[in-house]
Amino acid sequence: IAALGLLAAAALFEGIHVAGFWIAVVVAIILGLLNVFVKPILNILALPINLITFGLFSFIIGAFLFWFTGEIITGFEVAGFLAALVGSLFVTAVNMLGENFIDVLAD
């Protein structure tokens, strides 16, 4: 689902470029691993600013990880912070909708 969300984000937003389907699959895997292992650490380190901003700084952390994934994987480019923020929010929304759709079909 995340790979399809990445491909859709690349089609809809100018600042995001994915070279192909298999690159999107690799990006989805790497982004998932970063979200599982690195994001909790960053959230703990950023806890004071997260409390001050009522949790909105978590979006910045997500955008940073999205941008960072674009920096380490050839074939996936994110052109700036705004593209990273919009892309990370869009991919997260597609993942949530897809998972909910699958849950509804399973019931």
Secondary structure, 3 states (H helix, E strand, C coil): CHHHHHHHHHHHCCCEEECCHHHHHHHHHHHHHHHHHCHHHHHHHCHHHHHHCCCCHHHHHHHHHHHHHHHHCCCEEECCHHHHHHHHHHHHHHHHHHHHHHHHHHC
